[in-house]
Amino acid sequence: MAREEEVLAVEAAALFRPGRFQGLQLGGGAWLATVFEPRQSRFLPRTAAETDEAWKQVIPYVILACGARVFCYRRGRTGSEERLRALHSVGLGGHIARGDEGLFAAPGWPAYQAALERELAEEVEIGAPVRERKLVGLINDDASAVGRVHIGLVHLWRLETEAVQARETKIAAGRFAPPLDLLAAGAPEMESWSRFCLQRWDELAAQPGWTAG
């Protein structure tokens, strides 16, 4: 029998000790410090983690931008998270799985960063230089069942050109567009995490990146 996938999660009680928030929390150093504290996180079987609200699965959420436009796509029907299928998104990335255990010999920011880049490379091919990478905040959405068991870490990557190609079928109809146009045209079909980011795009884009340590 195949071993069930295990995913990285952080204890919710510890994560929200500085205060619970709903939506996009820009900056968020106090919360990020907990996410990257090895004593507060562990790998859990994904089936159990999807229903255990005592834990938040850690999800890198990478937004690709070029000039005044961001990469957006529709989540395909082959995605592992059924509750998000067919919704539009501006965030790339996924669970940090036990399969990345070689990266977690020393848990924390360097291991997370390496796993993020590995996950992103599986989803899209970026054919342009990345001139800026920064972690700008967190997303929490307790208004939905999927949101209650996940915490999003929002990254902004600025590219020199719009050279992005999907590698997986779950990344469908990829294109670059102005954030406000995406919000106006696709709000009813946009996943909540993307709406949170687009609604505060100017603040998000201007936010300094979080620095480990």
N, C-alpha and C positions, 0 to 999 in steps of 0.2 A: 504494500500500500504506500502511495506517495505521501511524503510528509507535508502537512499543511503549511502554507506560507505563514511566516511570522513577520510582523511589521513593528516598526519603532513607534512607541507611544510615550507620552508624558503624563504623570499623574495630575488629574484635573485640580484636585485640592491644592497641590503645591503650585501649579501653574497660575492659578487665580488668587494666590495669596495677596498680591499687590492690588487686587480688585478685579471683578468680572466686568467684561465689556462686550458689547454687541456690535458687530460690523468691523470696520477697518480701524485699527489702532496704529497710527503712524509713529515711528520711533520705537517705542515699546521695549526699551532696554531692560526694564525689570522683569518682564515676561520672557524675553529672549534669554536672559541669564539662566532662568529655570529650565528652559527647553534644552540648553546645552550643558546642564549640570548632570553628569552621568548617574548620580545617585537618585535622580528623580525620573529616570526613563528606563524602559526595558522593552524587550521584544515580546509581543503577545500573539497568540494564534489569531489570524485575521478574522475568522468567523466569530470568535468571542469578542474581539475588539470592536466589531461593527455594532454591537448592541450594549456594550458596557460603558455607560456614561461616566464612570469613575476615571476613565482614561481618555486622552485625546491623541488620536493618531497624527503624527507629524507629517505634514504635506508641504514640500517646496512648491511654490506657485510663482513661476517665472514669467514675467511679461517682457516681450521683445519689442523694442521701439526703434524707429528710425526717423529722425527729424520729428515732425508733429504727428506721426502715424504709428499705430501699434498693430502687431500681428493678432489676428483673430481667426477662429475656426469653429466648426461645428463638431461636437463630440460624436464620433461614429457609433454604430450599433454593436461594435465588437469590444467596446470599452468594458473594463472589469467592474466599474461602478454603475449598476443598472439605473440608479436613481438620477444619474446625470446624463444618460444617453440622449442624443439628439439636441441637447442644449448648446447654445453658443457660448464661447469662452475666450478670454484673452490670457488665460494662465496655462502654462505647461509645467509638467512635472508629475510626480506621483509618490506613492508610499516608499519609505525607506525600509527595504525588506531584509530579512535575515540572510538572504543570498549575498548581501553586501558585507557579510561579517568580517571579511578580511580587512575592510576599511575601518572596522570598529575595534581594532586592537587597542586603540586609545580613544574612547568615545569622546565626542565633543565637536566643536566647530570644524576642525580640519577634516574629520571623518564625514561629517554631514555634507560639507562642501564638495568633497570628492564624489559622494553618492549622488548628489544633485546633478553634477555634470554628467555622470554616467547615465542617469535616467533621462536627462534632456537629450543626450546624443542618441538614445534609442528612439525618441519620438520624432525629432526633426534633424535635418542637416542644415547647419548654418554656414553659408558660403561667403560670409563677410566678416571682416575684423570686428571684434567686440571692443569698443573703446571705453566702456564703463560697465562695471558690475557692482550692484549694491543691494543690500538687504534693507528694505525701507519700513517694515512693520509686520503686523500680524492681522489675520482675519479670524473672527469667531462668529459663528451663526447658530445660535441656540434656537432659532425659529424653525429649523428643519431637522428631520431625523438624521440625515447624513451629516449636517453641520454639528450636531450635538456630540458626535464622536470623532471629530477632526479639528485640528488647528492648522491654519494656513500660514506659511511664512512667505511674505511677499517680496520678491526680488525683481529689480528692474535692470535689464541688460539693454544698453544702447548700441546699435549696430551702425556701421558705416553705410551699408546699402541694404535694400530689402531683399536679400538673397537667403530665403528660407524655404526649404522643401520638406514636406512630410515624409517620414520614413514608415509610419504605421497607418493602417486604415482607420484607426480611431481618431486620427487628425484629419478631418474632412473639410474641403472648401476653404483652405487657408488663404488669407489675403491680408494686406495692410490697409488700414483706414483710420481717419481721424477719430479720436475717442468719443467726442460728442455726437458724431454721426452714428457710431455704433450704438450708443446709448439710446438715441432717439429712434433708430430703426428697429433695434432688436431687443428692447427692454423686456417684453413679455416672454421671449424665448432665451433670455440671457441668464446663465446661472447666477445665483446670488453673490458669490465671491467676486465675479467679474463686475457686477453692478456696483458693488461697494467701491471697487477700485476706480471705475470710470466716473462715478459721481463725484469723486474727489481727486480727479486726475491731476489738476494743476498742483495741488498740495503734495500729492504722491511723487510727482516728477521732480519737485524741488526739494524733497526730503533728503537730508544727508544720510549716507549709508551707516548702518550699525557696524561697530568695530569690536571684534572679539577681544576679550580681556580688558 
